[in-house]
């Protein structure tokens, strides 16, 4: 019975997925009044080489901030895997998408799109969070409940993992994001020692932790970045990054991503199972490498 249910869920998601983006119109950031069919735009982007589309959350959300930070770090590696255009959809107004991009120093060739109501994400099949159809319950209350795992089972494991670290899987984007945050004056600002002239990382103090300093992802490292993000990105810039009053239901909506191949077939898909549980780009890159090797 469980196996059958899982198959039905997989089929339902696949029926949405990339195909569900067809006909969904989003605003192209930087071109006032310009909208595009996201499905057609992604298909055109993948005509000659794979293209990545991030279905983000609202701009102040942990997941959206981390997606932006990961893309900023991994863009060169994505290029090495032959990924061409990168489309990034934010559930907010164009100004919110622009503000987030500036805060995390997102590369200019990442194409931003605004979708205040989160229509594209739902069409792709992302999680809508806890009690999404309960119109009487405040979206802020729902979001608070999701922090404890309701409607977002992977939230607590993802948050706790940020404190415990991981001795197996490297996450080099964390140091990059911490360094960018320190250069921008965000707190906590003592995790890294930066070169005063270039801003390059001279020392990562987490590497000095006894026994665990040599782990690929050290304890407290990701938790420190998330504290930095929460205080000096999300809270400090709430008015610029918050969702519009008429679209507060996106507060509970999670995100995802898809890499579309040049043949129109998805090479990789991910849907966030919780808050702070976004796509692992190391896994994404590994899958692209495996699929590329099969074609040789």
URLINNOR-V338950 format. One record per pair of residues at least 24 apart in sequence whose C-alpha atoms are under 6 Angstrom apart, sorted by the first residue. I is the first residue (numbers start at 1). GAP is how many residues later the second one is. D is the distance in Angstrom with one decimal. If there is no record, write none. Layout:
BEGIN
I&GAP&D ; I&GAP&D
END
This chain:
BEGIN
13&112&5.8 ; 16&108&5.3 ; 16&109&5.9 ; 17&107&4.3 ; 20&103&4.9 ; 20&104&5.4 ; 21&102&5.8 ; 26&88&5.8 ; 26&89&5.3 ; 27&86&5.4 ; 27&87&5.0 ; 28&85&4.6 ; 29&65&5.4 ; 29&83&5.4 ; 29&84&5.2 ; 46&216&4.9 ; 47&215&5.1 ; 48&214&5.5 ; 49&213&5.0 ; 50&33&4.8 ; 50&210&5.4 ; 50&211&4.4 ; 50&212&5.3 ; 51&32&5.4 ; 51&33&5.4 ; 51&34&5.1 ; 51&35&5.9 ; 51&208&5.5 ; 51&209&5.4 ; 52&34&4.8 ; 52&206&5.8 ; 52&207&4.4 ; 53&33&5.9 ; 53&34&4.6 ; 53&35&5.8 ; 53&204&5.6 ; 53&205&5.4 ; 54&34&4.7 ; 54&35&6.0 ; 54&203&4.4 ; 55&34&5.2 ; 55&66&5.5 ; 55&200&5.3 ; 55&201&5.1 ; 55&202&5.4 ; 56&33&5.4 ; 56&34&5.0 ; 56&199&4.9 ; 57&33&5.8 ; 57&34&5.2 ; 57&197&5.9 ; 57&198&5.4 ; 58&32&5.8 ; 58&33&4.4 ; 58&34&5.7 ; 58&185&6.0 ; 59&182&5.0 ; 60&174&4.6 ; 60&181&5.0 ; 60&182&5.8 ; 63&213&5.4 ; 70&103&5.9 ; 72&34&5.3 ; 73&100&5.5 ; 86&24&5.3 ; 87&24&4.8 ; 88&24&4.9 ; 89&24&4.6 ; 89&25&5.7 ; 90&24&5.1 ; 90&25&6.0 ; 91&24&4.7 ; 91&25&4.6 ; 91&27&5.1 ; 92&24&3.9 ; 92&151&5.3 ; 96&144&5.7 ; 96&145&4.8 ; 117&130&5.4 ; 126&129&5.7 ; 126&145&5.5 ; 127&127&5.4 ; 128&125&4.3 ; 129&123&5.0 ; 129&124&5.4 ; 139&110&5.9 ; 143&109&5.4 ; 152&121&5.7 ; 152&122&4.3 ; 153&121&5.9 ; 154&119&5.4 ; 154&120&4.6 ; 155&119&4.4 ; 155&120&4.8 ; 158&118&5.8 ; 158&119&5.6 ; 162&60&4.7 ; 162&61&4.7 ; 163&56&5.2 ; 163&57&4.3 ; 163&60&5.4 ; 164&55&4.6 ; 165&52&5.2 ; 165&53&4.7 ; 165&54&3.9 ; 166&51&5.0 ; 167&48&4.7 ; 167&49&5.7 ; 169&47&6.0 ; 170&46&4.3 ; 170&47&5.6 ; 171&46&6.0 ; 178&47&5.8 ; 186&46&5.8 ; 187&41&5.4 ; 188&40&5.8
END
